[in-house]
Amino acid sequence: IAIEKKTCERKFSTMFIASWIIAYVLVGVLLVITLVYVGFLAFKAYSIRQDIKRAHSYRYILRTPSEDFEISSATDGSPSPKLLEASVRPPTQPPYFVGDVQTVHIQPRLVRRSPTDFTPSASPATPLTPKSPGTPGFFDDLGTLDPSLYTMVAEESGCSTSESGSPLTHNLGQAHFKVNFDQHRSILSVKLVKAMNLSPLGKDWSKPCNPYVIVQLLPDYRHQLQSTVHKKTTNPRFDETFEFELSYKELQLQTLWLTFLSFDTSSRHEVIGQVLLPLADLSLSQDNTYRTDIRPSLKKQVALGELMVSLGYLKSAERLTVVVIKARNLPAVNIKGTDPYVKVYLLMAGKRVKKKKTTVRKGTLNPVFNEAVSFDISVDAMNSVDLLLSVMHENEVIGCVSLGAHATGKELGHWREVRTANKPVAHWHVLQDPKKFY
């Protein structure tokens, strides 16, 4: 009995020790698994934080092959970027820090002044001698213009004539304007006084004439200013002054381009004609006053303007952020004033699944938005989605830009660049006819 008792105690002791060993091993394995899992979660969280920090530190590289931009922080009181959530799963943090969207100052700077701010010189007006058509490179940027059509004459009591003395017979009307360059301030002032006897090429006014003028400099044709629209008149009195900030050296390479149009509320605006004035021989000591015939225009229809958009995609967060930065040179769509805003559509298989819009900018054709909207999109879905950005006035579409997997040209290139770049990418895009998308 004693021997059996000792044997049982020995077996029990052995089993007890074995069970403790097994328990310690299991606890160790569970601890290792737990540590590995916690480490994996920590690494993933760290990776996401690093991606967001990198996105915070990125600056927009606003450069295209045809233009350079001077980038500086906003100092003009323009609104900071505003995040508009449009995702099913709202992100906890915006991928862009609100101070990182920059304003862009483009030279020459365009300034529009009221008529009372302009004080013309008391010196007598003199005619401007156009730059010789044979000057190398002068008309290179003007396409196939015929320089003989754009001879300027001083204001006279009679009708305008060409240098040869023959009367001008285009019969599109006459333009009366003044040009002055202030060397001390490096400011070119263009005072649009009035237009007279406006008429279309065919002399067939089936609709009222609502004239206005687009004022810009060549060859930098992308940046333009616009006069107010006058209702139902062929003899509008503008008395508006436009200013361009540029140096005297830059002035020698510029040509003033005035395009006269008639506003049409139901269709595209009709181009009446144009006036071109080379500025190389502009008199600096006198106030230059001109009255000249309006010539046929090479511009067949009004451009719809451009939209600057930045796209950024964070693969780790599977989030696409669209920043609507600004638009420029939008056409007038309302005689009382244009109040633009932008609608952003997310399209999947051609169907609009999400929509968001920016705030409205009152009475401007060059609005600055600096507003962002984000969408949660998987990496695989990026191969099939598209974005449609529509610039609007009330319920009227001014123009559209399509970016995405099914886009073409520069828009497709922008999308592909975003897919491969680990940072936001911004580009200007020309607005297209809404009929292509609606």
Steps between C-alpha positions, in 0.01 A plus 500: 500500500781739590676423172183561298439822686849629418455396137173695473654804661792485255262476201288784631807718548621422149162585347479820702841613378417407141174695511682810627756469224227472237319800650816711494561405135145591397518832684832573330358423155194720563725779625716481188192506274360797692826692473524432126141617444547813709821575313322461166225741607755749626696481175185554293395798712850645475497457121166681469620784723814535290294518180280770649803695622654481154175626351503787749849601399449494122485828310312526173734508204297733279698482178405415146720488189369837379500711814683557827338598826632685801362318804455676833276470802161663483514856628197651329239360734391227260315212666697210637430152361177357630453123523168381364441137595332291232608149598285224643755455780595852613878521550617604844765738364524696175799395289586868445590748767295816455806723471659310213289620207684793345380799304665557165618843388537512123689777324390731351248566777161617378323778688160644416425854612187711508468787251553764770844360585638584156636849435602546134798711410440849371756462223372476140425163347730359235465206265684179568736370233462123490803280519620395158343177378844381400634513855617145581286316751244777553201334335615144568254460787209657311445212260416603144408862569527752218686795659360742242153457650598650833632848422424740786394860446465789742162641595376728226185690418435289191495129433804276542727431207796275439855618441439493126212745540228260386189479719454196723191307395461210742191673648515313829508822700763721658689477828609799707761433771807648672831337591758630746812348658625626838872425519523586870234245600557262205128511425336481158157667513238429235192721516215366294292807414226388262408313184290635215277347231563139594374241253578136411678395183174407331315814622218274610401571859238238572550558873569809713860617521632476858863604451798447728876487451773254599831678567824302495865510399670284241685267496387428859146436374397280796439792737225744416265760646144574401286812489144525619222390264279773352142413410341553158731761352738529207666809647612397850677746728745304719728750680684211666871479573709183510855477632781255427809494719810436287844647443599724209705213356197271508288775345713491184390141434127545563203572275171632635207286385142627530226255404147638458214257564124497534355323803233241423308342786373206294809397302872558456605863493557650156843641422461837325865577430834599648765769526873423524747763617878426512648671806868509400485861378260631763572863586599533866478879515148540366152365554430272203141532379365281220186469294523217253282267301423160650640220281381144438607274782689172479312389810193311378351430842553601860738279698349342810798567726726274704483319835794419727454168681727307736464124546661290773455129574613332824530129433529404867177682584339427160389861478484733199500873577398756238594864565319755284755782512384771260357581158590773254359672193147367543251640247216723616176304526280764659472870422459582869816308593638146512504310832706186432533183706622148421318167523718189541349169390645153566412263216517121506426314177375829359244551779514790745521347847618800705463877464637797692530871424711794609369824639385772259732786412299815430554719194835375370633333186826402673381331820734357765349201684776309684246236607551125524276196481608142578375162379579155641609294199686168503819455301327263258206739451739776392530314169135561413380821669476851352452852630282760330553859610235743379537876539151638559303822527174432682364200303691575178816307413782727379753227417625158609819305560511119507785329688537128547561162349290577192629853438724595209791733432635716780216398733597132472866591551411685822311195627788263424745736666292494817489119494879475506596811700500486878393864526229740380529613138340823370436602139297750299232344278307665217125489555311303236154543349241362747314332213774235497413392853130580551 
